[in-house]
Amino acid sequence: MNDKVLLIIVLMAVITYLTRFPMLLISSRWEIPDWLRRGLAMVPVGVFSSLTVPPILFHGKDGQWSPEYLAAGVVSLAVGLWRKQVVWALLAGVGAIVLWRALF
């Protein structure tokens, strides 16, 4: 591996650690209020939906909807609600796109 790439990876790890360490230190010494804990529990849901919903709805040219991505999103949502596991939802969405492209 290139020395420059290894140095970049090590520096990224150090920066990631340094940005998270103060919050870990604070949260280990003080009790986090319940309202804040509940709010922080919703952060992954918000991040995931903000990363997935816009590409599903506005995938086509000029922000138009893409039928294959809408269908895959609906299938993925249904499987996710049914199985309660992200991996199955992702696999179902990918399978729906593959099936859509094979049929149409």
OpenMM code with the backbone's topology and positions (N, CA, C; nanometers):
from openmm import Vec3, app, unit

residues = "MET ASN ASP LYS VAL LEU LEU ILE ILE VAL LEU MET ALA VAL ILE THR TYR LEU THR ARG PHE PRO MET LEU LEU ILE SER SER ARG TRP GLU ILE PRO ASP TRP LEU ARG ARG GLY LEU ALA MET VAL PRO VAL GLY VAL PHE SER SER LEU THR VAL PRO PRO ILE LEU PHE HIS GLY LYS ASP GLY GLN TRP SER PRO GLU TYR LEU ALA ALA GLY VAL VAL SER LEU ALA VAL GLY LEU TRP ARG LYS GLN VAL VAL TRP ALA LEU LEU ALA GLY VAL GLY ALA ILE VAL LEU TRP ARG ALA LEU PHE".split()
positions = [
    Vec3(0.0846, -0.1176, 0.0000),
    Vec3(0.0000, 0.0000, 0.0000),
    Vec3(0.0893, 0.1240, 0.0000),
    Vec3(0.0449, 0.2243, -0.0684),
    Vec3(0.1181, 0.3490, -0.0773),
    Vec3(0.1278, 0.4147, 0.0607),
    Vec3(0.2457, 0.4692, 0.0951),
    Vec3(0.2651, 0.5327, 0.2257),
    Vec3(0.1734, 0.6526, 0.2452),
    Vec3(0.1468, 0.7240, 0.1383),
    Vec3(0.0598, 0.8411, 0.1472),
    Vec3(-0.0834, 0.7998, 0.1827),
    Vec3(-0.1298, 0.6914, 0.1227),
    Vec3(-0.2647, 0.6422, 0.1512),
    Vec3(-0.2740, 0.5958, 0.2963),
    Vec3(-0.1736, 0.5265, 0.3427),
    Vec3(-0.1721, 0.4797, 0.4812),
    Vec3(-0.1720, 0.5982, 0.5780),
    Vec3(-0.0945, 0.7012, 0.5485),
    Vec3(-0.0914, 0.8210, 0.6327),
    Vec3(-0.2283, 0.8891, 0.6347),
    Vec3(-0.2935, 0.8983, 0.5214),
    Vec3(-0.4267, 0.9592, 0.5151),
    Vec3(-0.5260, 0.8792, 0.5987),
    Vec3(-0.5215, 0.7474, 0.5905),
    Vec3(-0.6126, 0.6633, 0.6682),
    Vec3(-0.5881, 0.6824, 0.8175),
    Vec3(-0.4627, 0.6850, 0.8588),
    Vec3(-0.4306, 0.7036, 1.0002),
    Vec3(-0.4767, 0.8413, 1.0477),
    Vec3(-0.4542, 0.9446, 0.9684),
    Vec3(-0.4978, 1.0797, 1.0065),
    Vec3(-0.6503, 1.0891, 1.0142),
    Vec3(-0.7203, 1.0237, 0.9230),
    Vec3(-0.8672, 1.0238, 0.9288),
    Vec3(-0.9155, 0.9536, 1.0549),
    Vec3(-0.8500, 0.8461, 1.0930),
    Vec3(-0.8879, 0.7756, 1.2156),
    Vec3(-0.8637, 0.8633, 1.3379),
    Vec3(-0.7518, 0.9333, 1.3417),
    Vec3(-0.7214, 1.0210, 1.4552),
    Vec3(-0.8221, 1.1352, 1.4623),
    Vec3(-0.8527, 1.1967, 1.3499),
    Vec3(-0.9494, 1.3070, 1.3489),
    Vec3(-1.0870, 1.2575, 1.3908),
    Vec3(-1.1268, 1.1413, 1.3444),
    Vec3(-1.2556, 1.0854, 1.3846),
    Vec3(-1.2594, 1.0613, 1.5345),
    Vec3(-1.1531, 1.0071, 1.5887),
    Vec3(-1.1462, 0.9810, 1.7326),
    Vec3(-1.1514, 1.1117, 1.8110),
    Vec3(-1.0763, 1.2107, 1.7671),
    Vec3(-1.0704, 1.3381, 1.8398),
    Vec3(-1.2035, 1.4128, 1.8367),
    Vec3(-1.2809, 1.3974, 1.7307),
    Vec3(-1.4104, 1.4653, 1.7259),
    Vec3(-1.5152, 1.3951, 1.8102),
    Vec3(-1.4982, 1.2660, 1.8363),
    Vec3(-1.5968, 1.1925, 1.9150),
    Vec3(-1.5590, 1.1818, 2.0630),
    Vec3(-1.4332, 1.1919, 2.0933),
    Vec3(-1.3865, 1.1717, 2.2300),
    Vec3(-1.4482, 1.2682, 2.3313),
    Vec3(-1.4555, 1.3997, 2.3041),
    Vec3(-1.5137, 1.4892, 2.4063),
    Vec3(-1.6573, 1.4522, 2.4436),
    Vec3(-1.7395, 1.4167, 2.3464),
    Vec3(-1.8780, 1.3798, 2.3776),
    Vec3(-1.8833, 1.2492, 2.4565),
    Vec3(-1.7982, 1.1548, 2.4231),
    Vec3(-1.7942, 1.0304, 2.4996),
    Vec3(-1.7506, 1.0556, 2.6435),
    Vec3(-1.6564, 1.1456, 2.6617),
    Vec3(-1.6096, 1.1792, 2.7953),
    Vec3(-1.7197, 1.2479, 2.8755),
    Vec3(-1.7879, 1.3431, 2.8125),
    Vec3(-1.8961, 1.4141, 2.8816),
    Vec3(-2.0104, 1.3191, 2.9162),
    Vec3(-2.0486, 1.2351, 2.8209),
    Vec3(-2.1631, 1.1463, 2.8457),
    Vec3(-2.1315, 1.0374, 2.9483),
    Vec3(-2.0047, 1.0064, 2.9692),
    Vec3(-1.9713, 0.9051, 3.0694),
    Vec3(-1.9699, 0.9633, 3.2111),
    Vec3(-1.9596, 1.0953, 3.2235),
    Vec3(-1.9518, 1.1573, 3.3561),
    Vec3(-2.0835, 1.2182, 3.4017),
    Vec3(-2.1693, 1.2548, 3.3074),
    Vec3(-2.2975, 1.3151, 3.3425),
    Vec3(-2.4102, 1.2353, 3.2835),
    Vec3(-2.5208, 1.2354, 3.3520),
    Vec3(-2.6398, 1.1640, 3.3042),
    Vec3(-2.7084, 1.2475, 3.1958),
    Vec3(-2.7355, 1.1843, 3.0840),
    Vec3(-2.8044, 1.2519, 2.9740),
    Vec3(-2.9542, 1.2493, 3.0041),
    Vec3(-3.0216, 1.3643, 2.9914),
    Vec3(-3.1660, 1.3661, 3.0180),
    Vec3(-3.2420, 1.2740, 2.9217),
    Vec3(-3.3547, 1.2227, 2.9686),
    Vec3(-3.4341, 1.1295, 2.8872),
    Vec3(-3.4800, 1.1913, 2.7559),
    Vec3(-3.5198, 1.3197, 2.7583),
    Vec3(-3.5673, 1.3842, 2.6359),
    Vec3(-3.4556, 1.3931, 2.5321),
    Vec3(-3.3321, 1.4154, 2.5765),
    Vec3(-3.2192, 1.4207, 2.4834),
    Vec3(-3.1846, 1.2813, 2.4326),
    Vec3(-3.1921, 1.1826, 2.5203),
    Vec3(-3.1649, 1.0441, 2.4800),
    Vec3(-3.2656, 0.9977, 2.3740),
    Vec3(-3.3940, 1.0318, 2.3938),
    Vec3(-3.4958, 0.9961, 2.2948),
    Vec3(-3.4710, 1.0681, 2.1620),
    Vec3(-3.4313, 1.1922, 2.1692),
    Vec3(-3.4016, 1.2675, 2.0475),
    Vec3(-3.2825, 1.2114, 1.9723),
    Vec3(-3.1781, 1.1758, 2.0460),
    Vec3(-3.0595, 1.1189, 1.9825),
    Vec3(-3.0870, 0.9810, 1.9234),
    Vec3(-3.1842, 0.9104, 1.9788),
    Vec3(-3.2177, 0.7786, 1.9247),
    Vec3(-3.2795, 0.7901, 1.7851),
    Vec3(-3.3345, 0.9066, 1.7518),
    Vec3(-3.3978, 0.9250, 1.6209),
    Vec3(-3.3008, 0.9743, 1.5138),
    Vec3(-3.1787, 1.0082, 1.5511),
    Vec3(-3.0809, 1.0586, 1.4545),
    Vec3(-3.0529, 0.9585, 1.3422),
    Vec3(-3.0289, 0.8292, 1.3698),
    Vec3(-3.0043, 0.7365, 1.2595),
    Vec3(-3.1214, 0.7276, 1.1610),
    Vec3(-3.2441, 0.7341, 1.2116),
    Vec3(-3.3602, 0.7293, 1.1231),
    Vec3(-3.3625, 0.8522, 1.0328),
    Vec3(-3.3342, 0.9680, 1.0892),
    Vec3(-3.3327, 1.0910, 1.0103),
    Vec3(-3.2229, 1.0914, 0.9057),
    Vec3(-3.1057, 1.0456, 0.9436),
    Vec3(-2.9942, 1.0408, 0.8488),
    Vec3(-3.0239, 0.9413, 0.7375),
    Vec3(-3.0729, 0.8228, 0.7732),
    Vec3(-3.1026, 0.7214, 0.6729),
    Vec3(-3.2089, 0.7699, 0.5746),
    Vec3(-3.3150, 0.8307, 0.6261),
    Vec3(-3.4211, 0.8766, 0.5355),
    Vec3(-3.3752, 0.9946, 0.4507),
    Vec3(-3.2893, 1.0806, 0.5050),
    Vec3(-3.2410, 1.1925, 0.4241),
    Vec3(-3.1447, 1.1465, 0.3152),
    Vec3(-3.0834, 1.0308, 0.3336),
    Vec3(-2.9946, 0.9771, 0.2306),
    Vec3(-3.0676, 0.8914, 0.1277),
    Vec3(-3.1828, 0.8357, 0.1631),
    Vec3(-3.2504, 0.7440, 0.0717),
    Vec3(-3.3704, 0.8035, 0.0004),
    Vec3(-3.4485, 0.8867, 0.0654),
    Vec3(-3.5719, 0.9372, 0.0051),
    Vec3(-3.5460, 1.0278, -0.1156),
    Vec3(-3.4568, 1.1274, -0.1097),
    Vec3(-3.4367, 1.2112, -0.2284),
    Vec3(-3.3921, 1.1347, -0.3534),
    Vec3(-3.2972, 1.0398, -0.3435),
    Vec3(-3.2629, 0.9657, -0.4656),
    Vec3(-3.3783, 0.8809, -0.5195),
    Vec3(-3.4643, 0.8316, -0.4299),
    Vec3(-3.5784, 0.7522, -0.4770),
    Vec3(-3.6786, 0.8403, -0.5493),
    Vec3(-3.7088, 0.9561, -0.4928),
    Vec3(-3.8121, 1.0416, -0.5502),
    Vec3(-3.7647, 1.1227, -0.6695),
    Vec3(-3.6403, 1.1642, -0.6704),
    Vec3(-3.5930, 1.2549, -0.7748),
    Vec3(-3.4717, 1.1984, -0.8470),
    Vec3(-3.4829, 1.0767, -0.8956),
    Vec3(-3.3701, 1.0097, -0.9593),
    Vec3(-3.3567, 1.0456, -1.1073),
    Vec3(-3.4679, 1.0748, -1.1710),
    Vec3(-3.4651, 1.1006, -1.3148),
    Vec3(-3.4067, 1.2357, -1.3492),
    Vec3(-3.4029, 1.2637, -1.4790),
    Vec3(-3.3507, 1.3914, -1.5268),
    Vec3(-3.4415, 1.5050, -1.4828),
    Vec3(-3.3815, 1.6167, -1.4509),
    Vec3(-3.4539, 1.7379, -1.4104),
    Vec3(-3.5470, 1.7136, -1.2923),
    Vec3(-3.5104, 1.6251, -1.2029),
    Vec3(-3.5897, 1.6009, -1.0829),
    Vec3(-3.7171, 1.5222, -1.1062),
    Vec3(-3.7277, 1.4534, -1.2191),
    Vec3(-3.8478, 1.3731, -1.2460),
    Vec3(-3.8404, 1.2412, -1.1706),
    Vec3(-3.9581, 1.1872, -1.1452),
    Vec3(-3.9655, 1.0598, -1.0748),
    Vec3(-3.9280, 0.9460, -1.1679),
    Vec3(-3.8642, 0.8454, -1.1127),
    Vec3(-3.8294, 0.7258, -1.1876),
    Vec3(-3.9180, 0.6119, -1.1384),
    Vec3(-3.9987, 0.5517, -1.2263),
    Vec3(-4.0895, 0.4454, -1.1815),
    Vec3(-4.0169, 0.3260, -1.1195),
    Vec3(-3.9013, 0.2902, -1.1729),
    Vec3(-3.8306, 0.1745, -1.1175),
    Vec3(-3.7799, 0.2027, -0.9762),
    Vec3(-3.7341, 0.3233, -0.9505),
    Vec3(-3.6862, 0.3567, -0.8169),
    Vec3(-3.8016, 0.3724, -0.7185),
    Vec3(-3.9143, 0.4244, -0.7647),
    Vec3(-4.0316, 0.4313, -0.6779),
    Vec3(-4.0798, 0.2914, -0.6395),
    Vec3(-4.0849, 0.2019, -0.7386),
    Vec3(-4.1278, 0.0648, -0.7109),
    Vec3(-4.0305, -0.0035, -0.6144),
    Vec3(-3.9003, 0.0157, -0.6373),
    Vec3(-3.8011, -0.0444, -0.5487),
    Vec3(-3.8107, 0.0143, -0.4081),
    Vec3(-3.8387, 0.1437, -0.3978),
    Vec3(-3.8551, 0.2059, -0.2677),
    Vec3(-3.9745, 0.1517, -0.1918),
    Vec3(-4.0856, 0.1307, -0.2630),
    Vec3(-4.2058, 0.0757, -0.1982),
    Vec3(-4.1810, -0.0677, -0.1528),
    Vec3(-4.1185, -0.1471, -0.2388),
    Vec3(-4.0872, -0.2861, -0.2023),
    Vec3(-3.9923, -0.2894, -0.0838),
    Vec3(-3.8904, -0.2046, -0.0877),
    Vec3(-3.7933, -0.2002, 0.0214),
    Vec3(-3.8580, -0.1559, 0.1524),
    Vec3(-3.9454, -0.0578, 0.1456),
    Vec3(-4.0159, -0.0128, 0.2658),
    Vec3(-4.1046, -0.1234, 0.3222),
    Vec3(-4.1764, -0.1923, 0.2346),
    Vec3(-4.2649, -0.2993, 0.2806),
    Vec3(-4.1864, -0.4121, 0.3473),
    Vec3(-4.0774, -0.4527, 0.2860),
    Vec3(-3.9959, -0.5602, 0.3432),
    Vec3(-3.9306, -0.5132, 0.4734),
    Vec3(-3.8876, -0.3867, 0.4772),
    Vec3(-3.8286, -0.3339, 0.5995),
    Vec3(-3.9268, -0.3304, 0.7153),
    Vec3(-4.0502, -0.2909, 0.6861),
    Vec3(-4.1522, -0.2900, 0.7916),
    Vec3(-4.1899, -0.4316, 0.8345),
    Vec3(-4.1885, -0.5232, 0.7385),
    Vec3(-4.2256, -0.6611, 0.7673),
    Vec3(-4.1158, -0.7328, 0.8453),
    Vec3(-3.9917, -0.7265, 0.7958),
    Vec3(-3.8816, -0.8026, 0.8556),
    Vec3(-3.8093, -0.7281, 0.9679),
    Vec3(-3.8201, -0.5953, 0.9713),
    Vec3(-3.7535, -0.5117, 1.0720),
    Vec3(-3.6010, -0.5248, 1.0676),
    Vec3(-3.5481, -0.5461, 0.9463),
    Vec3(-3.4033, -0.5560, 0.9286),
    Vec3(-3.3640, -0.4816, 0.8012),
    Vec3(-3.2628, -0.3969, 0.8133),
    Vec3(-3.2208, -0.3136, 0.7015),
    Vec3(-3.1645, -0.3970, 0.5869),
    Vec3(-3.0926, -0.5021, 0.6195),
    Vec3(-3.0293, -0.5841, 0.5150),
    Vec3(-3.1346, -0.6441, 0.4221),
    Vec3(-3.2426, -0.6973, 0.4798),
    Vec3(-3.3482, -0.7553, 0.3963),
    Vec3(-3.4162, -0.6485, 0.3119),
    Vec3(-3.4333, -0.5301, 0.3678),
    Vec3(-3.4943, -0.4200, 0.2923),
    Vec3(-3.4050, -0.3793, 0.1753),
    Vec3(-3.2745, -0.3700, 0.1986),
    Vec3(-3.1824, -0.3348, 0.0909),
    Vec3(-3.1803, -0.4416, -0.0179),
    Vec3(-3.1756, -0.5671, 0.0236),
    Vec3(-3.1757, -0.6758, -0.0751),
    Vec3(-3.3049, -0.6776, -0.1560),
    Vec3(-3.4163, -0.6510, -0.0911),
    Vec3(-3.5439, -0.6477, -0.1621),
    Vec3(-3.5474, -0.5319, -0.2607),
    Vec3(-3.4943, -0.4157, -0.2217),
    Vec3(-3.4904, -0.3014, -0.3130),
    Vec3(-3.4032, -0.3275, -0.4343),
    Vec3(-3.2863, -0.3854, -0.4118),
    Vec3(-3.1976, -0.4192, -0.5238),
    Vec3(-3.2625, -0.5242, -0.6129),
    Vec3(-3.3251, -0.6247, -0.5502),
    Vec3(-3.3949, -0.7279, -0.6285),
    Vec3(-3.5090, -0.6694, -0.7106),
    Vec3(-3.5800, -0.5720, -0.6546),
    Vec3(-3.6898, -0.5087, -0.7285),
    Vec3(-3.6374, -0.4327, -0.8495),
    Vec3(-3.5241, -0.3637, -0.8351),
    Vec3(-3.4663, -0.2920, -0.9502),
    Vec3(-3.4196, -0.3901, -1.0567),
    Vec3(-3.3551, -0.4978, -1.0154),
    Vec3(-3.3092, -0.5988, -1.1118),
    Vec3(-3.4278, -0.6604, -1.1848),
    Vec3(-3.5319, -0.6943, -1.1113),
    Vec3(-3.6514, -0.7521, -1.1724),
    Vec3(-3.7184, -0.6528, -1.2660),
    Vec3(-3.7290, -0.5278, -1.2244),
    Vec3(-3.7901, -0.4231, -1.3088),
    Vec3(-3.7150, -0.4105, -1.4418),
    Vec3(-3.5824, -0.4046, -1.4327),
    Vec3(-3.5017, -0.3871, -1.5544),
    Vec3(-3.5073, -0.5111, -1.6433),
    Vec3(-3.5240, -0.6276, -1.5833),
    Vec3(-3.5346, -0.7499, -1.6645),
    Vec3(-3.6686, -0.7577, -1.7364),
    Vec3(-3.7742, -0.7102, -1.6707),
    Vec3(-3.9084, -0.7185, -1.7293),
    Vec3(-3.9381, -0.6031, -1.8251),
    Vec3(-3.8872, -0.4859, -1.7957),
    Vec3(-3.9207, -0.3695, -1.8781),
    Vec3(-3.7984, -0.3232, -1.9519),
] * unit.nanometer
topology = app.Topology()
chain = topology.addChain("A")
for resn in residues:
    res = topology.addResidue(resn, chain)
    for name in ("N", "CA", "C"):
        topology.addAtom(name, app.Element.getBySymbol(name[0]), res)
